[in-house]
Each structure stands twice: as structure tokens, then as C-alpha cells.
Amino acid sequence: MKFNNRLTSLRKMNKLTREQLAQKLGVSYSTVSKYESGTREPDFKTLEEISVLFDVTTDYLLGKSDQPHLTEGEAFEEFRHSEELKRWYKKLPESSEEDLLRLKKVWEAFKEFDE
């Protein structure tokens, strides 16, 4: 999800108008409107202020993590040790040959990228 969608969702979940959010951030209504439409992005300082205001990580705001309170690395570690991954791994041998070949291609692409 993109920053503009995350910001809009957070603003609405917190029952703030664009004007109220603008006041809290010390920016104009027009600036908030542009953030939400995706035609403008905040500077680092404002991004941090938004993060603090809504009690979420900047990784979440930027779409790097789907967990509002976890960084990208923390979210990966949580996934790595999750029951969901363990269940998926146990079912892997039952997958179709076609699915396994696709998975192998993805794995090979990751290995090439990492090298």
C-alpha cells in the first residue's frame, strides 16, 4: 500500500479531518490534500511527525511493512518464526509439480539477487 493510502486510512481511523491533520502537522490543508492524492510527499521531518502522531513506524507509512508497529526487518523476523510459515513448509511436499517449479524459479532469482 502506498503512503498516500496509509495516511488517508490513518487519518480517517483517528477521526481527523484534513484540516485537523494539517493543524497538528503545522502544514496547510492543501499540503495534506496533496499527500493524500499522492501528488506530494512529506519531507523526513514531517514523515517522522506523522509516525509519532499515529503511533506507527515510518516503514509502515512507506509501505515497507504491513505491521504498523514493526519495522521491515522486525516484520520479516516475525514471519520467519510464524506458525503460518511452518504450516506452509509442511505442506510444500504436497504441492503440484507446476507450483514447485515456479517456487524453484523464484528461489533461484532470489539467490542471484543476493549474490
Residue pairs with C-beta under 8 A, 6 or more apart in sequence:
1 63
1 66
2 38
2 63
3 35
3 38
3 41
3 61
3 62
3 63
4 35
4 36
4 37
4 38
6 60
6 61
6 63
7 35
7 36
7 50
7 61
8 36
10 50
10 54
10 56
11 18
11 21
11 36
14 54
16 24
18 29
18 32
18 33
18 36
19 29
19 32
21 32
22 28
22 29
22 31
22 32
24 53
25 31
25 32
25 46
25 49
25 50
25 53
27 46
31 40
34 40
35 41
35 42
42 50
47 58
47 61
47 62
48 58
50 61
51 57
51 58
51 60
51 61
54 68
55 68
55 69
56 68
56 69
57 65
57 67
57 68
57 69
57 70
57 71
59 65
59 70
59 71
59 72
59 75
60 66
60 67
60 68
60 69
60 70
64 71
64 72
65 71
65 72
65 74
65 75
66 75
67 74
67 75
67 78
70 78
79 85
92 100
92 103
95 103
